[in-house]
Amino acid sequence: MSTTYHLENKISKRKEFFNSLRKILNRVTYYIFYRFSSATFIFRSRSYRYFFHPYNTTWRNERSVEVPIAIGFMEEMKKKRVLEVGNVLRYYYPVRHDTLDKYEFGDGVLSLDIVDFHPKEKYDLIVTISTLEHVGWDEEPQNPKKLDAAFQNLVDNCLAPGGVLVITLPIGYNSYVDELLSLQKTIPGEKYFLKRKAFSEWREVPYEEVRGMKYNSPFPSSNAICISIYQKMNS
């Protein structure tokens, strides 16, 4: 066999070793965080425990705060109709609610575009976790204003009267989202902001403290998120 083959085989085995080592370290880190950390954060005067899970190493990103907030709303509406836009929670929990995700397939997942979704029966709670910033932005051809149509469709055609819409959005990822937040336009609901103060520490802050923050700086992934909460009036 050629020298090139042996070299490629050696490199492949080395990659496999380091991938296995990384997975082991992630599991160990998860165990340490989950078993020994009682750290909490405050959102809207309520205390939540940070969410630590080995999938997507949540202690390293915004999932550590987004997931517990979303679950908190869902626990309040256990017997209501619930829709999740973006297939996120299914990776962490067995879920019973409907899930809408254009790019994912599987049992319980409706593989439809959010702007084309018109359910026969509207939902009492809609939760979307760091998903809508991709609408129109990470699509070809790029059309940032498609996001406006997504917001409008959720409110007009998907949310029941009296229903609640909970949206989380990373700041600094999509400049159109940042512009909407700055101009206080289009995004429905009352806005709250969480800023990462340390690697695994988040605090609720006013908008001025997160304006202009960058994605992936100084920490990986989002360093600030917006949580928008909208309640539709009863007709």
For each residue, the residues with C-beta under 8 A, 3 or more apart:
1: 5 6
2: 5 6
3: 6 7
4: 7 8
5: 1 2 8 9
6: 1 2 3 9 10
7: 3 4 10 11
8: 4 5 11 12
9: 5 6 12 13
10: 6 7 13 14
11: 7 8 14 15
12: 8 9 15 16
13: 9 10 16 17
14: 10 11 17 18
15: 11 12 18 19
16: 12 13 19 20
17: 13 14 20 21
18: 14 15 21 22
19: 15 16 22 23
20: 16 17 23 24
21: 17 18 24 25
22: 18 19 25 26
23: 19 20 26 27
24: 20 21 27 28
25: 21 22 28 29
26: 22 23 29 30 54 57
27: 23 24 30 31 54
28: 24 25 31 32
29: 25 26 32 33 57 59
30: 26 27 33 34 52 53 54 57 59
31: 27 28 34 35
32: 28 29 35 36 37
33: 29 30 36 37 50 52 59 200
34: 30 31 37 52
35: 31 32
36: 32 33
37: 32 33 34 50 52
38: 49
39: 49 50 200 201
40: 47 48 49 50
41: 47 48 50 65 194 201 202 203 204
42: 45 46 47 48 203 204
43: 46 48 65 69 192 194 204 227
44: 192 204
45: 42
46: 42 43 72
47: 40 41 42
48: 40 41 42 43 65 68 69 72
49: 38 39 40 68
50: 33 37 39 40 41 59 64 65 68 200 202
51: 58 63 64 65 66 67 68 92
52: 30 33 34 37 58 59 64
53: 30 56 58 63 67 92
54: 26 27 30 57
55: 58 91 92
56: 53 61 63 91
57: 26 29 30 54 60 61
58: 51 52 53 55 61 63 64 67 92
59: 29 30 33 50 52 64 200
60: 57 64 199 200 220 221
61: 56 57 58 64 220 221 222
62: 65 66 130 168 170 196 221 222 225
63: 51 53 56 58 66 67 88 129 130
64: 50 51 52 58 59 60 61 67 68 200 202
65: 41 43 48 50 51 62 68 69 194 202 225
66: 51 62 63 69 70 88 129 130 168 225 227
67: 51 53 58 63 64 70 71 88 89 92 129
68: 48 49 50 51 64 65 71 72
69: 43 48 65 66 72 73 166 168 227
70: 66 67 73 74 84 88 89 127 129 166 168
71: 67 68 74 75 89 93
72: 46 48 68 69 75 76
73: 69 70 76 77 125 127 164 166
74: 70 71 77 78 82 97 125 127
75: 71 72 78
76: 72 73
77: 73 74 80 82 124 125 164
78: 74 75
79:
80: 77 123 124 125
81: 98 121 122 123 124 125 160
82: 74 77 97 98 123 124 125 126 127
83: 97 98 99 100 119 123 125 126 127 158
84: 70 87 88 89 95 97 98 99 100 126 127 128 129
85: 99 100 101 114 126 127 128 131 132 154
86: 99 100 101 128 129 130 131 132
87: 84 90 91 99 101 104 106 109
88: 63 66 67 70 84 91 92 129 130 131
89: 67 70 71 84 92 93 95 99 127 129
90: 87 93 95 99 106 108 109
91: 55 56 87 88
92: 51 53 55 58 67 88 89
93: 71 89 90
94:
95: 84 89 90 99 108
96:
97: 74 82 83 84
98: 81 82 83 84 108 110 123
99: 83 84 85 86 87 89 90 95 108 109 110
100: 83 84 85 86 109 110 112 114 117
101: 85 86 87 104 109 110 111 131
102: 111 112 113 114
103: 111
104: 87 101 109 111
105: 109 111
106: 87 90 109
107:
108: 90 95 98 99
109: 87 90 99 100 101 104 105 106
110: 98 99 100 101 117
111: 101 102 103 104 105
112: 100 102 116 117
113: 102 116 117
114: 85 100 102 117 132 135 150 153 154
115: 135 146 149 150 153
116: 112 113
117: 100 110 112 113 114 153 157 158
118: 153 157 158
119: 83 122 123 157 158
120:
121: 81
122: 81 119 157 158 159 160 161 163
123: 80 81 82 83 98 119 126 158 159 160 163
124: 77 80 81 82 160 162 163 164
125: 73 74 77 80 81 82 83 163 164 165 166
126: 82 83 84 85 123 154 158 159 163 164 165 166
127: 70 73 74 82 83 84 85 89 166
128: 84 85 86 131 132 154 166 167 168
129: 63 66 67 70 84 86 88 89 168
130: 62 63 66 86 88 133 168 169 170 222 225
131: 85 86 88 101 128 134 135
132: 85 86 114 128 135 147 150 151 167 169 177
133: 130 137 147 169 170 173 174 177
134: 131 137 138 139 174
135: 114 115 131 132 139 146 147 150
136: 139 142 143 144 145 146 147 150 176
137: 133 134 142 144 147 174 176 177
138: 134 142
139: 134 135 136 142 143 146
140:
141:
142: 136 137 138 139
143: 136 139 146
144: 136 137 147 174 176
145: 136 148 149 176
146: 115 135 136 139 143 149 150
147: 132 133 135 136 137 144 150 151 176 177 180 186
148: 145 151 152 186
149: 115 145 146 152 153
150: 114 115 132 135 136 146 147 153 154
151: 132 147 148 154 155 186 187 188
152: 148 149 155 156
153: 114 115 117 118 149 150 156 157 158
154: 85 114 126 128 150 151 157 158 159 165 188
155: 151 152 158 159 165 188 230 232
156: 152 153 159
157: 117 118 119 122 153 154
158: 83 117 118 119 122 123 126 153 154 155
159: 122 123 126 154 155 156 163 164 165 230 232
160: 81 122 123 124 163 232
161: 122 232 233 234 235
162: 124 231 232 233 234
163: 122 123 124 125 126 159 160 231 232
164: 73 77 124 125 126 159 229 230 231 232
165: 125 126 154 155 159 188 189 228 229 230 231 232
166: 69 70 73 125 126 127 128 227 228 229
167: 128 132 187 188 189 226 227 228 229 230
168: 62 66 69 70 128 129 130 225 226 227 228
169: 130 132 133 174 177 181 187 225 226 228
170: 62 130 133 173 174 215 221 222 224 225
171: 177 178 181 193 210 213 215 222 223 224 225 226
172: 178 212 213 214 215 217 222 223 224
173: 133 170 177 215 222
174: 133 134 137 144 169 170 177 178
175: 178 179
176: 136 137 144 145 147 179 180
177: 132 133 137 147 169 171 173 174 180 181 187
178: 171 172 174 175 181 182 212
179: 175 176 182 183
180: 147 176 177 183 184 185 186 187
181: 169 171 177 178 184 187 191 207 211 226
182: 178 179 211
183: 179 180
184: 180 181
185: 180
186: 147 148 151 180
187: 151 167 169 177 180 181 191 226 228
188: 151 154 155 165 167 228 230
189: 165 167 228 229 230 231
190: 228 229 230
191: 181 187 207 226 227 228
192: 43 44 204 226 227 228 229
193: 171 204 205 206 207 209 210 224 225 226 227
194: 41 43 65 202 203 204 205 224 225 227
195: 202 203 204 205 209 210 213 223 224
196: 62 199 201 202 219 222 223 224
197: 201 202 203
198: 201
199: 60 196 219
200: 33 39 50 59 60 64
201: 39 41 196 197 198
202: 41 50 64 65 194 195 196 197
203: 41 42 194 195 197
204: 41 42 43 44 192 193 194 195
205: 193 194 195 209 210
206: 193 209
207: 181 191 193 210 211
208: 211
209: 193 195 205 206
210: 171 193 195 205 207 213 224 226
211: 181 182 207 208
212: 172 178
213: 171 172 195 210 223 224
214: 172 217 223
215: 170 171 172 173 221 222 223
216: 219 220 221 223
217: 172 214 223
218: 223
219: 196 199 216 223
220: 60 61 216
221: 60 61 62 170 215 216
222: 61 62 130 170 171 172 173 196 215 225
223: 171 172 195 196 213 214 215 216 217 218 219
224: 170 171 172 193 194 195 196 210 213
225: 62 65 66 130 168 169 170 171 193 194 222
226: 167 168 169 171 181 187 191 192 193 210
227: 43 66 69 166 167 168 191 192 193 194
228: 165 166 167 168 169 187 188 189 190 191 192
229: 164 165 166 167 189 190 192
230: 155 159 164 165 167 188 189 190
231: 162 163 164 165 189
232: 155 159 160 161 162 163 164 165
233: 161 162
234: 161 162
235: 161
